[in-house]
Amino acid sequence: MVEYSVDDWDRVFAVNTRATWLLAKAAHPALTASRGAIVAVGSMSGSHPHANLGAYGPSKAAVIMLVQVLAQELGADGIRVNAVSPGMVRTGMTAKVYADTRVATERDELVPLGRVATPEDIADVVAFLLGPDARYVNGHDLIVDGGVSGNFLGRLPGLSRITRS
């Protein structure tokens, strides 16, 4: 982190946090008229510290807080604001990571559901939050990671495993 440049830090915050705020600001009139909703993209790295990602985790934490503030401020205009925080997802940007079958298998095994997410897994949650079934959900950060971020303690060495019969 101490070797990270100020320019890189500012760029990541501009893309992840400032852009989210500017989009909400620009869309406000149309969203007020339509009683629409906003879903921002956070990350499990915005809720759980993750070393060696520079400004990424802090910028996503800022997005999550921005969503909570916007939900409070825009709720009176009938606008719901939520975040979706994906865990590991197989995308074009992560293809190199998953091209290594050993790494791909190890990552799948970390997820209690047994696999890393697909983009469709995340898109379906975004669609839910934008749709009528989520009409009373506001200011929430929905972590969509198959349970991996809550799975740390279960992986500690020395714990006995309970087998199913």
C-alpha positions in Angstrom: 0.0 0.0 0.0 2.8 2.4 0.8 4.3 2.0 -2.7 0.9 2.7 -4.4 1.0 6.0 -6.3 -1.3 8.8 -5.5 -2.4 8.9 -9.2 -3.4 5.3 -9.1 -5.2 5.7 -5.8 -7.2 8.7 -7.2 -8.0 6.9 -10.5 -9.5 3.9 -8.7 -11.6 6.1 -6.5 -12.7 8.2 -9.5 -13.8 5.1 -11.4 -15.4 3.2 -8.5 -16.7 5.9 -6.2 -16.9 9.3 -7.9 -18.5 7.8 -11.0 -21.2 6.1 -9.0 -22.0 9.4 -7.2 -22.0 11.4 -10.5 -24.3 8.9 -12.2 -26.7 9.0 -9.2 -26.6 12.8 -9.4 -27.2 12.9 -13.1 -30.0 10.3 -13.0 -31.8 11.9 -10.0 -34.5 13.8 -12.0 -35.4 10.8 -14.1 -35.3 8.4 -11.2 -37.6 10.8 -9.2 -40.1 11.0 -12.0 -40.1 7.2 -12.5 -39.7 6.3 -8.8 -36.7 4.2 -10.0 -33.9 2.4 -8.3 -30.1 2.4 -8.3 -27.9 -0.7 -7.8 -24.2 0.1 -7.5 -21.5 -2.6 -7.7 -19.6 -3.0 -4.5 -17.3 -5.9 -3.7 -16.7 -8.4 -0.8 -13.4 -6.6 -0.7 -15.3 -3.5 0.4 -16.6 -5.2 3.5 -13.7 -7.5 4.3 -10.0 -6.3 4.3 -8.0 -7.8 1.4 -4.3 -7.1 1.2 -2.4 -6.3 -2.0 -5.3 -4.6 -3.9 -4.2 -1.0 -3.4 -7.2 1.3 -3.4 -9.7 -1.2 -4.7 -11.1 -2.4 -1.3 -11.2 1.1 0.2 -12.9 2.5 -2.9 -15.5 -0.3 -2.8 -16.1 0.4 0.9 -16.7 4.0 -0.1 -19.2 2.8 -2.7 -21.1 0.8 -0.1 -21.2 3.8 2.3 -22.2 6.1 -0.6 -25.1 3.7 -1.3 -26.3 3.9 2.3 -26.1 7.7 2.3 -27.9 8.0 -1.0 -30.6 5.6 0.2 -31.3 8.0 3.1 -31.2 11.1 1.0 -33.1 9.9 -2.1 -35.6 7.7 -0.3 -37.9 10.7 0.2 -38.0 11.0 -3.6 -39.1 7.4 -3.9 -35.7 6.3 -5.2 -34.3 3.0 -3.7 -30.5 2.7 -3.6 -28.7 -0.6 -3.0 -25.4 -2.3 -3.7 -24.5 -5.8 -4.9 -21.1 -6.9 -3.6 -19.9 -9.9 -5.7 -17.3 -12.3 -4.5 -15.2 -14.2 -7.0 -16.7 -14.2 -10.5 -15.6 -15.8 -13.7 -15.4 -13.0 -16.2 -13.3 -11.9 -19.1 -11.2 -9.9 -16.7 -10.5 -13.0 -14.5 -10.1 -15.5 -17.3 -6.3 -15.7 -16.8 -6.8 -16.6 -13.2 -9.2 -19.4 -14.0 -7.2 -20.7 -16.9 -5.0 -22.4 -14.3 -7.1 -25.4 -13.5 -5.4 -25.9 -10.1 -6.3 -22.3 -9.0 -9.8 -22.6 -10.4 -10.4 -25.8 -8.5 -9.0 -24.3 -5.3 -11.2 -21.3 -5.6 -14.3 -23.4 -6.3 -13.5 -25.4 -3.1 -13.4 -22.2 -1.0 -17.0 -21.5 -1.8 -19.6 -23.4 0.3 -21.8 -23.6 -2.8 -18.9 -25.4 -4.6 -18.3 -23.0 -7.4 -17.2 -19.5 -8.3 -20.0 -17.2 -9.6 -20.9 -16.5 -13.2 -21.9 -13.1 -14.4 -25.5 -14.3 -14.6 -25.4 -15.1 -10.9 -24.7 -11.4 -10.2 -27.0 -10.1 -12.9 -30.0 -12.0 -11.5 -29.5 -10.3 -8.1 -29.2 -6.9 -9.7 -32.5 -7.6 -11.6 -34.2 -8.5 -8.3 -33.0 -5.3 -6.6 -34.3 -3.2 -9.5 -37.6 -5.0 -9.7 -40.9 -4.8 -7.8 -40.1 -7.8 -5.5 -37.5 -5.6 -3.8 -39.8 -2.5 -3.5 -39.0 -2.1 0.2 -35.3 -2.9 0.1 -33.3 0.3 0.5 -29.7 1.0 1.6 -28.7 -2.6 1.6 -25.4 -4.1 0.5 -26.2 -7.6 -0.7 -23.0 -9.8 -0.7 -23.3 -12.3 -3.5 -20.4 -14.6 -3.0 -21.8 -18.1 -2.4 -20.9 -17.8 1.3 -17.1 -17.5 0.8 -16.6 -14.3 2.8 -18.2 -15.9 5.8 -16.3 -19.2 5.4 -12.9 -18.2 7.0 -13.4 -19.7 10.4 -14.5 -23.0 9.0 -11.2 -23.4 7.1 -9.0 -22.9 10.2 -6.5 -25.8 10.6 -7.1 -28.1 13.5 -11.0 -28.0 13.4 -12.6 -31.3 13.2 -15.0 -31.9 10.3 -18.6 -33.1 10.9 -19.5 -35.7 8.4 -23.0 -36.1 7.1 -24.6 -39.5 7.4 
